[in-house]
Amino acid sequence: MTDQQPPTLVSDQDAPTLLAVRRPTMSLFVDRSTQQWVVLDLEGRFWTLPHTGHAWQHRQPFQPTEDTVLEIVPGHYKPFLGVPL
């Protein structure tokens, strides 16, 4: 019978820690039922954006319904619509 030593536990206290910090951002959608841009802001409110220049400045409140079909749009479209990053 041989004596076995327990495994050595290595502490990673000195190992560098990488943290991913996510900033809250606005979400951009398109409503497929109306072909309208829709933004969800940081406070949880929905807005529709008109098909004009400076769309964010002319946004209107939006209330989703059962017929609303929101599809997420990549964030790189936000600057084209004037949506704050």
SVG drawing of the C-alpha trace seen along z (x, -y; Angstrom):
<svg xmlns="http://www.w3.org/2000/svg" viewBox="-53 -67 57 69">
<polyline fill="none" stroke="black" stroke-width="0.4" points="0.0,0.0 1.4,-3.4 0.7,-6.7 -0.9,-9.2 -0.7,-12.8 -3.8,-15.0 -3.7,-17.1 -2.0,-20.5 -4.4,-23.3 -3.1,-26.3 -4.5,-29.7 -5.0,-32.1 -5.2,-35.1 -2.2,-36.7 -3.6,-35.9 -4.9,-39.0 -8.6,-39.4 -10.4,-40.5 -13.7,-42.1 -16.1,-43.0 -18.0,-46.1 -21.2,-46.7 -22.6,-50.1 -26.3,-50.3 -27.3,-51.3 -30.4,-52.0 -31.8,-49.2 -32.8,-49.7 -35.5,-47.6 -37.6,-47.6 -41.3,-46.9 -41.9,-44.5 -45.7,-45.1 -45.3,-48.9 -41.8,-49.1 -41.0,-51.7 -37.8,-52.2 -38.4,-51.7 -36.0,-52.6 -36.1,-51.3 -34.4,-53.9 -32.5,-53.5 -35.6,-54.1 -37.6,-51.4 -39.7,-53.7 -40.3,-52.9 -40.1,-55.5 -40.8,-55.5 -38.5,-57.3 -39.8,-59.0 -38.1,-58.3 -36.6,-61.8 -33.3,-63.4 -32.6,-63.9 -35.0,-61.1 -34.2,-61.0 -35.1,-64.7 -38.5,-64.0 -39.2,-60.8 -42.7,-59.9 -43.8,-57.8 -44.7,-54.2 -46.8,-51.6 -46.3,-48.0 -49.4,-46.0 -50.1,-42.4 -49.5,-43.0 -46.1,-44.6 -43.3,-42.5 -40.0,-43.9 -36.8,-42.7 -33.5,-43.8 -31.2,-45.9 -27.4,-46.0 -26.2,-49.0 -24.1,-50.4 -27.2,-51.8 -27.9,-54.1 -25.6,-57.0 -27.4,-57.1 -30.7,-57.8 -29.2,-60.2 -29.8,-57.9 -27.5,-58.7 -25.0,-55.9"/>
</svg>
